[in-house]
Amino acid sequence: MAYSHVAHDCVLGKEVTLVNGVHLGGCVDIEDYAFVSGNVVIHQFTKIGRHAFIGGGYRVVQDVPPYIMAAKEPLTFTGVNLVGLKRAGFSNEVLRNLKEAYRLLYKSLLNVSQALDEIRKTLPDTEEIKNVISFVKNSERGII
């Protein structure tokens, strides 16, 4: 949309939405179907996962995992992007699995490595769960 800035060496996936006033630093990677609300500033070398939703007016300085909503200051996980995922045709089973994966990552007393191990052990080996594990494991800036 209007007045957005995409700096050098950024990679945007398919059907990414950048609302008015979004500013991407250099080398930002935004995966497919992500939605970045108005006046969001994204720090260089940051990665945004597929189907992620970032609320308006926030500053993104760490990676935002796939399938989630992010808001507040500092930017944090606020839930699974249920509305966006339902509109995209994700099944209730997939949504339940994603909710459980992110409960383990953000709401349990486990550290990130322990949470990833628990996700691998307890959740089905679906494409979406593989995406979550891979994204978090390969994050260079750390996840929000």
N, C-alpha and C positions, 0 to 999 in steps of 0.2 A: 504494500500500500504506500501511501505518500510519505515522503521524508524519511524513509528508512535508509540506512547505510550498511552496505556489505563491503568490508575491507578486503584486502589482498588475501589470496590463498584460502578463502572460505569455501566449504563444500556444503551445498544444500541438497537434501534428498528430494524425492518427488512429493508434490502437494504440500510443501511446507508453507505455512502462513506466517508472514511477518506483518503485524499491524502497524499503523502509523507511528513513526518516531523510534522504531527499533534501531539500535546501533550495534553492529557486530565488529569486534576487534579482529585483528588478523588471525588467520588459521583456525577459525571457528568451524566446527563440524556439526551440522544439524541433520539428523536422520529423518527418514520419510514420515510424513503426516504430523510432524510436530507443529504446535501452535504457540507463537510467541506474541503475547498481548502488547498493547501500546506502551511506548516509552520505556521499554526494557533495554538495558545496556548489558551486553555480554562481553566479558573479558576475553582477551586473546587466548588461544589454545584450549578453549573450553569446548566440551562436547555435550550436545543435547540428544537424548535418546528418542527413538521412534515413538510416535503417539504421545509424547510428553506435552503438557500444557503449562505454560508459565504465565502467572498472573501479571497484570499491568503495573508498570512503574517500578519494577524491582531491578536489582543489580545481580547479575549472575557471575560468580567468581569461581565456582566449582562445577563439575559435571552434573547434569540432571539426568538421572536414569530413565529408561524407557517406561512408557505406560503410566506415568504419574502426573499429579498436579503439584506445582511448586508455587509458593507464595510466602509472604511475611518477610520481615527484616531482622536478622539475615535470612536469605532465601532458604526455605526448608521444605521437606516433604509434607504435603497436606492431605494426601490420599491418592488412591488410584483414580485415574481419569475415566471414571465409569461412564459418564455421558458420552464422551468422545468415542470410547471403545464400543459402547452399545450401538452408536450410530454407524460405526465402521463394521458392525456385524459380528463382533466377538461373542462367543457363547457364554452362558452363565457359568459353565464349568471352568472356562479359561479365566473369567473374572474372579471366581473364587480362588483359583490357584495363584493369580497375581496378588490378590489381597493377602493371602497367607505368606507369599514370598516377601512382600513388603512389610508385613507385620513382623516377620523374623528379622528383617534388616533394620527396621526403625523402631519397633515397639518392644522388642525383647531385650533381655539383659546380655545378649550375645554381642561380641565384637563382630566386625564385618567378616573376617575369615571364618569364624564359627558359624555365623548366619549363613554364609554361602555353603558350608559343609552340610548344615541342617536342611537347606533348600534342596541340595542334591540328593540327600537321603530320603526326604519325606514327600517331595512333590514329583509329579509325573515329568518325564523328560520331553516336554513339549517344546515347540519352536519358541514360544514366548518365554518360558522359563530359561531355556538356553540363552536367549537374548539378554535377559536380566543378569544371569550369571556372568556371561562374557563381558557385558558392558561394565559391570562393577569390578570384575577382576582386572580388566584392562585399563581402568581409569588412571590417568596420569596425574590429574589435579585433585583426585579424591572426589567423592560424591557429596552432594549437599546433604 
